[in-house]
């Protein structure tokens, strides 16, 4: 299942928002929050960049 352009655009926007929040949290000394937001940023980024997974047919 691949993302539509609209879905990918929304995720890109969220990636940038999460990254900005992670940077702000880190500069405020809230390292646990920064790490959490950085992980969320990476997961969303990978979701956008990863090729769609292929489903194996039941015959194989």
Secondary structure as UniProt FT lines:
FT   HELIX           5..27
FT   TURN            28..29
FT   HELIX           31..49
FT   TURN            58..59
//
